[in-house]
Structures are given as structure tokens and as C-alpha cells.
């Protein structure tokens, strides 16, 4: 972004004396948060957070002007409303939650692209050091059958018990209609150094029982536990995953009790970032197509998810440093192979799914093409007409 523009709108003036004052502002409070500056094919006409974004064509764009004059992005959570707008032609492109795809099968005038490979995955992360302060999700806060201690998941056998309790195949079939694969670790399919031969966990309740009986020197099996798993309201895939954990783990021992609770997205994120969640289900979408963009947030002690869950392994931090600093692809592969194996051995979390995507549009829309590293719509390429 142009420096002069930034300074004129209250951003860092570039002086050494003031960098601390401007460094790391709160989310949503950045000086340019609601101010647009760019040379793209569209101009920001209006932004109503949580409601809609209106873009108008930039006729002075350095390439040819876009074919469409205006693009309107509406945020509508309720599926029935989106569906009716789509069928009536009031929406050209619509997002369809996986559980509703059958409602549009065979509908005239709709074009759908299926099985689009993604560079994203959804995982469950175990919190090694739960924040107990005012925490309603850990019950008594003790291993007494009525709660769990803050370090409950620091015992590897607890984590292994959960890893073997999850029915991966059933989950992908039911929650994703079979349109997903089980990840082999942080380095997902489609990235350099993805290892399809990497060991993964599988559904085996006998193996899960064995580890739960060993956990915390037998106290887990003897005393039982009680805690809550959250998911963000409306996310059926995360709700389904949470219920699979609940049903299968509770089937092993009547003293094992898990409550599932929906919360709004803002509360979900707040409780993740403040360390209050026991285990959390969330996804990661590639910012750039390199394994570093996944192993760092998943495994580095300062990475997004690893830091939130309290996972630290000095060997991992060093391997990640070597992986990003090394140019030789043979050496890089060696580092990322090691990291994938360590993730399997340490089991700080488990990959649940790498989805295949879908794109729905009315048949008068022209110019769509799929780019797995670009999660939105590239309106510059679109036109409308038969």
C-alpha cells in the first residue's frame, strides 16, 4: 500500500520512535480497516459489515475494464433465503452447505462444478494447558468424574484414546457426502512434500480403550471425566464431528461424559484464543501453497493453533526453521517428512477432513475458473449472458 496514503489516513509514519505505538493493533482497529486503497478492477462503493459489500467497476483499470459493472456480495446465513434468491435468479452465485446439495440436484438453469480439490483441512486440536479461570467447560477442574484438570490432554494416552475413537470414514460419508479425504497430517494433498504414505490414526475402539486405561496411571478409566466440546452455531460438519467423539468415547465407559454445546462464532473464537476450550475443531486454508504455511500454525510453538493449545517441541521449531530457510528440495522434503512423522507421534491434534469443493452458479454466468489458493470469486473474469 502506498506509504503516503497510509500516513495520510493515520497509519505508521515510518519513524523508529513511533513503531511500538502502531505495532500489532487490535483486530478491526487498524487505521486502514475500513479504508480502501488500490488499483484493482473494482472500487469499494459500500461495505456494511455482516450484511453486504458492493463493488463498482473501475473504468480506469490499467487492463481492460471488467465486463460486469457491479458486484454485490450478500451475507445471508439462512439457507432457505439463499436458495429462493438463487432459484428466482436474484443471486447469480450461491454457497450451498453440504447438507443441502440434494435440494439443487437436477434443477434446470443451474450449473455446478464438483470435486474441486482444496488446499484446506479441518482438524481437532487438544488443549495441553486449559485456562481454568472462570471456565465452565471443565466441570470441577479435577479428575474426579465431574470434570477434568487443566492439563488433562497433556497425557498422550488421553489424546490417543480420542484419536482412535473417531470414525473417520463414517464422518466423511455423512458430513461430506464422501466428498473429502482424511488428511495424513499438517502437509495436505496438493502441497509440495505431501506424504501419502504417512501413518494416520484410524477408528479402533479396542485401541482407544487400551489408551484410556493407561491414561493418568489408570485414573481416567477408574474415575472417569466430564467436559464440554464447543462448535460454532450452524456448522453442521463440526457439530457432527463433536457428536462422533461424544458417542464413541462415552460408549467405552459409563463414567466418560461429554457435553456438546453450540456458541456464536465470536464467542467460539474468543474461547479458543483465551485457552478455555478443552479441544477445538477448526480449519486452515492455505495463504500460499507451501508446507510452511501449515506446519507453522499447526506445530511451531509460536504458531496460531499450536500456541493456543500449548503445544511446544523444540525439535519441531528447529525443523520448521530449516524447512523454510532451505532451498534444496531434497533437503526440504527430509525436514517436512520428519515434521509429519512427529505430528503423528506427538498427536497434538488430528486431521479430520480435507474437503472437495463445489461451485454453484446460474447458467448465464460466464468466465468462472477454479483457483484453490483464491477462496473468493474473481469478479474480473465474470460476464453474464447466454
C-alpha positions as CSV (number, residue, x, y, z in Angstrom):
1,X,0.0,0.0,0.0
2,X,1.3,3.5,-0.8
3,X,3.1,4.9,2.1
4,X,1.8,8.5,1.6
5,X,-1.7,7.2,1.5
6,X,-1.2,5.2,4.8
7,X,0.3,8.2,6.6
8,X,-2.5,10.5,5.5
9,X,-5.0,8.1,6.9
10,X,-3.4,7.7,10.3
11,X,-1.1,4.8,9.9
12,X,2.6,4.4,10.9
13,X,4.6,7.4,9.7
14,X,7.7,5.2,9.3
15,X,9.8,6.6,12.2
16,X,11.8,4.4,14.6
17,X,10.4,6.4,17.6
18,X,6.8,5.5,16.9
19,X,6.8,1.9,15.7
20,X,5.7,0.5,19.1
21,X,2.7,2.8,19.1
22,X,1.5,1.4,15.8
23,X,2.6,-2.2,16.1
24,X,0.1,-5.0,16.3
25,X,-3.2,-3.0,16.6
26,X,-6.3,-4.8,17.8
27,X,-8.2,-6.7,15.1
28,X,-10.7,-4.3,13.5
29,X,-8.9,-1.3,14.8
30,X,-6.3,-1.0,12.1
31,X,-6.1,2.5,10.6
32,X,-6.9,1.2,7.1
33,X,-9.5,-1.4,8.3
34,X,-12.4,0.4,6.6
35,X,-10.4,2.5,4.1
36,X,-9.7,1.1,0.6
37,X,-6.7,1.9,-1.5
38,X,-5.7,0.0,-4.6
39,X,-5.5,-0.2,-8.4
40,X,-7.8,-3.2,-8.9
41,X,-10.7,-3.7,-11.5
42,X,-13.3,-2.7,-8.9
43,X,-13.8,0.1,-6.4
44,X,-15.4,-0.3,-3.0
45,X,-18.7,1.5,-3.1
46,X,-20.2,0.3,0.1
47,X,-19.3,-2.1,3.0
48,X,-21.9,-2.9,5.6
49,X,-20.2,-5.4,7.9
50,X,-22.0,-8.7,8.2
51,X,-24.6,-7.6,5.6
52,X,-23.2,-6.8,2.2
53,X,-20.3,-5.5,0.1
54,X,-20.9,-3.5,-3.1
55,X,-18.2,-3.2,-5.7
56,X,-18.4,-1.0,-8.8
57,X,-16.3,-1.2,-11.9
58,X,-13.1,0.8,-12.1
59,X,-13.2,2.2,-15.7
60,X,-9.6,3.4,-15.3
61,X,-8.3,0.0,-14.5
62,X,-4.8,-0.5,-16.1
63,X,-6.0,-3.5,-18.0
64,X,-9.3,-3.6,-19.9
65,X,-12.3,-2.7,-17.7
66,X,-14.3,-5.6,-16.2
67,X,-17.2,-6.9,-18.2
68,X,-19.7,-6.5,-15.3
69,X,-20.5,-3.1,-13.9
70,X,-21.2,-4.1,-10.3
71,X,-20.7,-7.0,-7.9
72,X,-22.8,-7.4,-4.8
73,X,-21.8,-9.8,-2.1
74,X,-24.6,-10.5,0.4
75,X,-24.1,-12.3,3.7
76,X,-27.1,-14.5,4.3
77,X,-26.8,-17.3,6.8
78,X,-30.2,-18.8,6.3
79,X,-30.2,-21.4,3.6
80,X,-33.8,-21.1,2.6
81,X,-33.4,-17.4,1.8
82,X,-30.3,-18.1,-0.3
83,X,-31.9,-20.9,-2.1
84,X,-35.0,-18.9,-3.0
85,X,-32.9,-16.0,-4.3
86,X,-30.8,-18.4,-6.4
87,X,-33.8,-20.2,-7.9
88,X,-35.5,-16.8,-8.6
89,X,-32.4,-15.5,-10.4
90,X,-31.8,-12.8,-7.8
91,X,-28.5,-14.4,-7.0
92,X,-26.0,-15.5,-9.7
93,X,-23.7,-17.5,-7.5
94,X,-24.5,-19.0,-4.1
95,X,-22.8,-21.0,-1.4
96,X,-24.5,-24.3,-0.7
97,X,-23.9,-26.1,2.6
98,X,-23.1,-29.7,2.0
99,X,-26.2,-30.9,3.8
100,X,-28.4,-29.1,1.2
101,X,-26.8,-30.1,-2.1
102,X,-29.5,-32.6,-2.9
103,X,-32.1,-29.8,-3.0
104,X,-30.5,-28.4,-6.1
105,X,-29.8,-31.7,-8.0
106,X,-31.3,-31.7,-11.4
107,X,-32.7,-28.1,-11.2
108,X,-32.8,-26.5,-14.6
109,X,-30.7,-23.4,-15.2
110,X,-28.1,-24.2,-12.5
111,X,-24.5,-25.2,-13.2
112,X,-22.5,-27.0,-10.6
113,X,-18.8,-27.8,-10.5
114,X,-18.0,-30.7,-8.3
115,X,-14.9,-32.4,-6.7
116,X,-12.8,-29.3,-6.8
117,X,-9.5,-30.0,-4.8
118,X,-8.9,-27.7,-1.9
119,X,-5.8,-26.6,0.0
120,X,-7.6,-26.6,3.3
121,X,-8.3,-29.0,6.1
122,X,-10.3,-29.3,9.3
123,X,-8.7,-30.7,12.4
124,X,-9.3,-31.1,16.1
125,X,-6.7,-29.7,18.5
126,X,-6.2,-30.8,22.1
127,X,-5.5,-28.1,24.6
128,X,-2.5,-29.1,26.7
129,X,-2.9,-26.3,29.2
130,X,-6.6,-25.3,29.6
131,X,-7.2,-21.9,31.1
132,X,-9.3,-22.7,34.3
133,X,-10.2,-19.1,35.2
134,X,-14.0,-18.8,35.1
135,X,-14.1,-21.8,32.7
136,X,-17.5,-23.6,32.5
137,X,-16.2,-26.3,30.1
138,X,-14.0,-28.3,32.5
139,X,-16.5,-29.0,35.3
140,X,-14.9,-29.4,38.7
141,X,-11.4,-28.8,37.2
142,X,-10.3,-32.1,38.7
143,X,-10.0,-35.8,37.6
144,X,-12.9,-36.8,39.9
145,X,-15.5,-37.9,37.4
146,X,-17.1,-34.5,37.4
147,X,-14.6,-32.6,35.3
148,X,-11.1,-32.6,34.0
149,X,-7.9,-30.9,35.2
150,X,-6.4,-28.1,33.0
151,X,-3.6,-30.4,31.9
152,X,-5.9,-33.4,31.1
153,X,-4.8,-33.5,27.4
154,X,-1.1,-33.3,28.2
155,X,-1.2,-37.1,28.7
156,X,-0.5,-38.6,25.4
157,X,-2.7,-41.6,26.1
158,X,-5.7,-39.4,26.5
159,X,-5.0,-37.9,23.1
160,X,-4.5,-41.3,21.6
161,X,-7.8,-42.5,23.1
162,X,-9.6,-39.7,21.3
163,X,-7.7,-40.3,18.1
164,X,-8.8,-43.9,17.9
165,X,-12.3,-43.1,18.9
166,X,-13.1,-41.1,15.8
167,X,-14.9,-42.9,12.9
168,X,-13.1,-41.1,10.0
169,X,-14.9,-43.0,7.2
170,X,-18.4,-42.5,8.6
171,X,-17.7,-38.8,9.2
172,X,-16.6,-38.2,5.7
173,X,-19.5,-40.2,4.3
174,X,-22.2,-38.5,6.5
175,X,-20.8,-34.9,6.9
176,X,-19.2,-34.5,3.5
177,X,-21.3,-36.9,1.3
178,X,-18.0,-38.7,0.6
179,X,-16.5,-35.6,-0.9
180,X,-13.4,-35.3,1.3
181,X,-10.3,-37.3,2.3
182,X,-8.7,-38.0,5.6
183,X,-5.6,-35.9,5.9
184,X,-2.3,-37.6,6.7
185,X,-1.1,-34.7,8.8
186,X,-0.5,-30.9,8.5
187,X,1.1,-31.2,5.0
188,X,-2.1,-31.9,3.0
189,X,-2.6,-33.3,-0.5
190,X,-1.7,-30.8,-3.2
191,X,1.2,-29.2,-1.3
192,X,4.9,-30.0,-2.0
193,X,6.3,-32.8,0.2
194,X,2.9,-34.2,0.9
195,X,3.5,-37.8,2.0
196,X,0.6,-40.2,1.1
197,X,2.4,-43.0,2.9
198,X,2.4,-41.2,6.3
199,X,0.8,-43.2,9.0
200,X,-2.6,-41.9,10.2
201,X,-4.9,-42.8,13.0
202,X,-8.0,-44.9,12.4
203,X,-11.2,-45.9,14.1
204,X,-10.5,-48.7,16.6
205,X,-12.4,-48.7,19.9
206,X,-10.3,-51.5,21.4
207,X,-7.2,-49.5,20.8
208,X,-8.9,-46.4,22.2
209,X,-9.9,-48.4,25.3
210,X,-6.3,-49.5,25.8
211,X,-5.0,-46.0,25.9
212,X,-7.8,-44.6,28.1
213,X,-7.0,-47.4,30.6
214,X,-3.3,-46.3,30.6
215,X,-4.1,-42.5,30.8
216,X,-3.0,-40.7,34.0
217,X,-1.8,-44.0,35.5
218,X,-5.3,-45.6,35.3
219,X,-7.1,-42.8,37.0
220,X,-9.0,-41.8,33.8
221,X,-10.6,-45.2,33.5
222,X,-11.2,-45.6,37.2
223,X,-12.7,-42.1,37.9
224,X,-14.0,-41.0,34.5
225,X,-14.3,-37.5,33.3
226,X,-16.7,-34.8,32.3
227,X,-16.2,-31.8,30.0
228,X,-17.7,-29.8,27.1
229,X,-16.8,-29.6,23.4
230,X,-18.0,-26.5,21.6
231,X,-18.8,-25.8,18.0
232,X,-19.8,-22.7,16.2
233,X,-23.6,-22.5,15.7
234,X,-24.7,-23.6,12.2
235,X,-21.6,-25.5,11.4
236,X,-23.0,-29.0,10.8
237,X,-19.7,-30.6,10.0
238,X,-18.2,-29.5,13.3
239,X,-21.3,-30.5,15.2
240,X,-21.2,-33.9,13.5
241,X,-17.5,-34.4,14.4
242,X,-18.2,-33.4,18.1
243,X,-21.1,-35.8,18.3
244,X,-19.0,-38.7,16.9
245,X,-16.4,-38.1,19.6
246,X,-19.1,-37.9,22.3
247,X,-20.9,-41.1,21.2
248,X,-17.9,-43.3,20.7
249,X,-15.9,-42.1,23.7
250,X,-19.0,-42.4,26.0
251,X,-19.6,-45.9,24.7
252,X,-16.3,-47.1,26.2
253,X,-17.1,-46.3,29.8
254,X,-20.2,-45.0,31.6
255,X,-18.0,-42.7,33.6
256,X,-17.0,-40.8,30.4
257,X,-19.3,-37.8,29.9
258,X,-19.0,-35.2,27.1
259,X,-21.4,-32.4,26.6
260,X,-21.8,-30.7,23.1
261,X,-22.7,-27.1,23.0
262,X,-23.2,-24.6,20.1
263,X,-22.0,-21.0,20.5
264,X,-21.8,-18.0,18.2
265,X,-18.7,-17.6,16.1
266,X,-17.3,-14.6,18.1
267,X,-17.6,-16.5,21.4
268,X,-16.1,-19.6,19.8
269,X,-13.0,-17.7,18.6
270,X,-12.7,-15.8,21.9
271,X,-12.7,-19.0,23.9
272,X,-10.1,-20.6,21.6
273,X,-7.8,-17.7,21.8
274,X,-8.1,-17.4,25.6
275,X,-7.3,-21.1,26.0
276,X,-10.6,-22.1,27.6
277,X,-11.7,-24.8,25.1
278,X,-10.8,-28.4,26.0
279,X,-10.4,-29.4,22.4
280,X,-11.4,-27.3,19.4
281,X,-12.4,-28.1,15.8
282,X,-11.3,-25.6,13.3
283,X,-9.9,-25.3,9.8
284,X,-6.9,-23.8,8.0
285,X,-6.9,-22.5,4.4
286,X,-3.7,-22.0,2.6
287,X,-2.4,-18.5,2.4
288,X,0.3,-19.7,0.0
289,X,0.9,-23.2,-1.4
290,X,3.9,-24.3,0.7
291,X,4.0,-26.7,3.6
292,X,5.5,-24.0,5.8
293,X,2.0,-22.3,5.8
294,X,0.6,-25.4,7.5
295,X,3.4,-26.8,9.7
296,X,4.0,-23.4,11.3
297,X,0.4,-22.7,12.6
298,X,-0.1,-26.4,13.4
299,X,3.3,-27.2,15.1
300,X,5.5,-24.2,15.9
301,X,5.4,-23.1,19.5
302,X,4.5,-19.6,18.2
303,X,2.2,-20.9,15.5
304,X,-1.5,-19.9,15.6
305,X,-3.0,-23.2,16.7
306,X,0.0,-24.7,18.5
307,X,0.4,-21.7,20.7
308,X,-3.3,-21.6,21.5
309,X,-3.2,-25.2,22.6
310,X,0.1,-25.0,24.4
311,X,2.0,-27.5,22.2
312,X,5.7,-27.0,22.3
313,X,8.5,-29.1,20.9
314,X,12.0,-27.5,20.4
315,X,12.9,-30.1,17.8
316,X,9.9,-29.1,15.8
317,X,10.7,-25.4,15.9
318,X,14.2,-26.1,14.6
319,X,12.9,-28.4,11.8
320,X,10.4,-25.7,10.7
321,X,13.2,-23.1,10.7
322,X,15.4,-25.4,8.5
323,X,12.4,-26.2,6.2
324,X,11.7,-22.5,5.4
325,X,15.3,-21.5,5.1
326,X,16.4,-24.4,2.9
327,X,16.3,-24.1,-0.9
328,X,17.4,-27.7,-1.9
329,X,14.1,-29.6,-2.4
330,X,15.7,-32.9,-1.4
331,X,16.7,-31.5,2.0
332,X,13.3,-29.7,2.4
333,X,11.5,-33.0,1.8
334,X,13.6,-34.6,4.5
335,X,12.6,-31.9,7.1
336,X,8.9,-32.0,6.2
337,X,8.8,-35.8,6.3
338,X,10.2,-35.6,9.8
339,X,7.7,-33.0,10.8
340,X,4.8,-35.1,9.5
341,X,6.0,-38.1,11.5
342,X,6.4,-36.1,14.6
343,X,2.9,-34.8,14.3
344,X,1.7,-38.4,14.2
345,X,3.9,-39.4,17.1
346,X,3.1,-36.4,19.4
347,X,-0.6,-36.3,18.3
348,X,-1.2,-32.7,19.4
349,X,-4.2,-32.8,17.1
350,X,-5.7,-35.0,14.3
351,X,-6.8,-34.1,10.8
352,X,-10.4,-34.9,10.2
353,X,-11.0,-33.9,6.6
354,X,-9.6,-32.3,3.5
355,X,-12.8,-31.4,1.5
356,X,-13.5,-31.4,-2.1
357,X,-15.3,-28.2,-3.0
358,X,-18.3,-27.3,-5.1
359,X,-19.3,-24.2,-7.0
360,X,-22.9,-23.3,-7.9
361,X,-23.9,-20.6,-10.4
362,X,-26.8,-19.8,-12.8
363,X,-26.1,-20.9,-16.3
364,X,-26.0,-17.3,-17.6
365,X,-22.7,-16.8,-15.7
366,X,-19.6,-16.9,-17.8
367,X,-15.9,-16.9,-17.0
368,X,-15.6,-18.9,-13.8
369,X,-12.4,-20.8,-13.2
370,X,-11.3,-22.5,-10.1
371,X,-8.2,-21.5,-8.1
372,X,-7.6,-23.4,-4.9
373,X,-5.4,-20.6,-3.5
374,X,-8.0,-17.9,-4.0
375,X,-11.0,-18.6,-1.8
376,X,-13.4,-16.0,-3.1
377,X,-14.8,-15.1,-6.5
378,X,-12.6,-13.3,-9.1
379,X,-15.2,-11.0,-10.4
380,X,-12.9,-9.6,-13.1
381,X,-13.2,-12.8,-15.1
382,X,-17.0,-12.9,-15.0
383,X,-19.6,-11.9,-17.5
384,X,-23.3,-12.6,-17.9
385,X,-25.3,-13.8,-20.9
386,X,-26.3,-16.8,-23.0
